[in-house]
Amino acid sequence: MSEKKMELFCRVGGMDMELPAAGREGDTAIYENDWLRVLLQEESIGEGRKRLVCEWKNRTDAALSCQMEIRIRTDFAFSHYVIPGVSLNGNHWGRGKEPKGLLCGGEPWVFDYRRTTIPACTVSENAEEYFALMASDESPLSLQASCSMIPQEDGSMVHRLLYPCIERPKTYCTRDGYAPAHEEFVTIEPKGTVKTECFLLSGKPVFPNFGTAAAEDAALELLGSPFASAYTAEETAELACEFAKRLVVETNGRKMFSIGQLPDEEGRFENREGHEFGWCGQNGMYSRLFLERGLKKGDQELIDIAVSNLDAWSHEAVEGTGLIHTHYHWMLSGESDVEDTCNLGYAVLELTKAWEAARMAGLEKPDWLKAAKGVAEFFMAHWSEQSGFGKAWNVKTGECADPEGTIGAYLIPGLVELYLAEGDARFLEAARRACRFYRDRDLAAFQCTAGALDTYCIDKESSGPLLAGSLALYELDGTQEWLECAKMAGWYFCSWMFHHDTIPRKDSDFARYGYRTLGGTSVSAQHHHIDPWGALVVPQIVRLWKITGDAHWRKRAVLLWANAVQNIAPAQGKTIHGHFRAAGAQNEGYYHCCWGEKGVPGYINEWLVAWPQAFCWNTAGQISGTGIDQE
């Protein structure tokens, strides 16, 4: 990186002051002003990768409280940019009030390393080249960095790496909400020196808008200290089953799974009202898992629960349109007739898979398959070349309530499953058409949207069914088109995966209970906390590794799995915040950055929602024997 593209600054007393270039001593570049003298060395560490080491020397006779900054200006015009886990080309899709663009009131956004999924990383690119700057975890000071980007009039981009943790001009602290700027400072003793290290990455994007994929690969190799899985696949399945049993309640004469548990006034966890087929509640997945486990182990109780549950959805929840009330409690109360395609996509997939499992055991449940086909037929008849399968529908009238987002991709895996079950080529062609549509419109722009139902923004979750669906299509016909789509979806999804461990405060939950962020997944552009959602796609990531031979995919699978199961309560239970969690319980949210109301950064919430253990159990059955669960 030539000197003319690099500038160094320090902020002292609220003012940014440049450190002008002051020559070289051999391979060391020198920058200095009245306060600091910086010795800077670059080292090539592979094609398109450099390590940048800076020694910041206090030139004064007094302790210096400052913020240091490296600015690097690209020599190309960018067409796309990413701050992983925070800003995807400016977050302009969606209705939320998350940080938009690179400037706030004319001042550059600055985000600290705890918020970004690659530490303090910025990526700018065009079709021919990308540049990325990211922090190193070589030392606590190097890691505790912040990042920012400033677009230039000539189309180039200035990438900024700042030390230490800074968020300004405001801190995005809750969904659509802001707090004052967060400012920290480095103290350099009189005549003292501190050292920082970072990485510079460059090359050609593997696909247009996918320069971040290269940053992910580099981060996997250069950062992180993987940790062993807390449980094997079989142990995870056992614990998840124990948790799910406690969610079973009787509603309308049916065995249903509660959406999750919250502590009561005395701190004892109790089931929350609500029964949802997919998304948070995962009644469909739990029922299918109960059925498979019950049939395998001869446990009639599990079979009976599964049959009762799936009969409820396939009998009384089906409307004349063919669509299903995927919130059973809404159907009973009349609260709403509008359901989302995420839940309806789960209905097609899980009802079909459950029908197949039952049929193989000699248990005929034709209504399950009929219900799945009814949903699929409705969506195929209502396909739109502008909006695909849409986001939400009135199940009684068949009217589209919201056409937006990538969320319609949730139909793809179920359509493939129906084709495999029935051999009807219409389902296969519908899956192919939908996969191409969402790939070309959304995924190719490195932007999948509206899958996280409590937000309306760019997110990670809506890429999951694209990954699963495209791999299912590839395994049917071996066409490279689908393998490329699967890799795109995998890279996009894993851009939301944490490639580093944040440094926990001594009094935080993360420190107290040993939670690590590496391998966790940030939710969306609008909702900044970590969750174990990555557990769901581990089987697909493993398959990408086996198909491509690229060990990066295997490492991703190991990290995602270890993170997802690390905080599951063991057989004897565990206590957090003084509240006892029984075997198999795990909360949903891990507040890793300046996000949330109390105990942040590093707070563990109390919402023992249904889905994490469903996802972990579902994956456990698919990775047993791969070794992924034993590293």
MOQUI-V536418 format. One record per backbone hydrogen bond with DSSP energy under -1.0 kcal/mol. NH is the residue of the N-H (numbers start at 1). CO is the residue of the C=O. If there is no record, write none. Layout:
# MOQUI-V536418
NH;CO
NH;CO
This chain:
# MOQUI-V536418
5;2
6;3
7;71
9;69
10;17
11;67
12;15
15;12
17;10
19;8
22;30
25;28
28;25
29;40
30;23
31;38
32;20
33;36
37;57
38;31
39;55
40;29
41;53
43;51
45;49
49;46
50;200
51;43
52;198
53;41
54;196
55;39
56;194
57;37
58;192
59;35
64;188
66;186
67;11
68;163
69;9
70;161
71;7
72;159
73;5
74;157
78;155
79;125
80;125
82;123
83;87
86;83
87;83
89;81
91;88
95;456
101;90
104;107
107;104
109;102
110;168
111;147
113;145
115;112
117;84
121;118
122;133
123;82
124;131
125;80
126;129
130;203
131;124
132;201
133;122
134;199
135;119
136;197
143;139
144;140
145;143
146;162
147;111
148;160
150;158
152;156
155;152
158;150
159;72
160;148
161;70
162;146
163;68
167;182
171;179
173;171
173;177
174;177
177;174
179;171
182;167
186;66
188;64
191;60
192;189
194;56
196;54
198;52
199;134
200;50
201;132
202;48
203;130
210;207
213;210
215;211
216;212
217;213
218;214
219;215
220;216
221;217
222;218
223;219
236;232
237;233
238;234
239;235
240;236
241;237
242;238
243;239
244;240
245;241
246;242
247;244
248;245
249;256
251;254
254;251
256;249
258;247
259;274
261;608
262;270
264;268
267;264
270;262
272;260
277;326
282;278
283;276
284;277
286;282
287;283
288;284
289;285
290;286
291;287
292;288
293;289
294;290
295;291
296;292
297;293
298;294
299;294
303;299
304;300
305;301
306;302
307;303
308;304
309;305
310;306
311;307
312;308
313;309
314;310
315;311
317;312
319;323
322;319
325;317
326;324
328;275
331;327
332;328
333;329
334;330
339;393
341;391
344;340
345;341
346;342
347;343
348;344
349;345
350;346
351;347
352;348
353;349
354;350
355;351
356;352
357;353
358;354
359;355
360;356
362;359
363;358
368;365
370;366
371;367
372;368
373;369
374;370
375;371
376;372
377;373
378;374
379;375
380;376
381;377
382;378
384;388
388;384
390;387
391;402
392;402
393;339
394;399
395;337
398;394
401;392
402;392
406;449
409;406
410;407
411;408
412;409
415;411
416;412
417;413
418;414
419;415
420;416
421;417
422;418
423;419
427;424
429;425
430;426
431;427
432;428
433;429
434;430
435;431
436;432
437;433
438;434
439;435
440;436
441;437
442;438
443;438
444;439
445;442
446;443
447;442
450;457
455;452
459;448
460;523
463;460
464;461
467;463
468;464
469;465
470;466
471;467
472;468
473;469
474;470
475;471
477;473
478;474
482;479
483;479
484;480
485;481
486;482
487;483
488;484
489;485
490;486
491;487
492;488
493;489
494;490
495;492
496;493
497;494
498;520
499;117
508;505
509;602
510;602
512;508
513;509
515;510
519;498
520;517
521;531
522;496
523;529
524;527
525;458
529;527
530;590
531;521
535;532
536;533
541;537
542;538
543;539
544;540
545;541
546;542
547;543
548;544
549;545
553;550
555;551
556;552
557;553
558;554
559;555
560;556
561;557
562;558
563;559
564;560
565;561
568;565
569;585
573;570
574;581
576;579
579;576
581;574
584;569
585;582
588;607
590;530
591;603
592;590
595;593
596;173
602;591
603;591
605;589
608;261
608;606
609;607
610;259
611;280
614;610
615;611
616;612
617;613
618;614
619;615
620;616
621;617
622;619
623;619
624;620
626;623
630;627
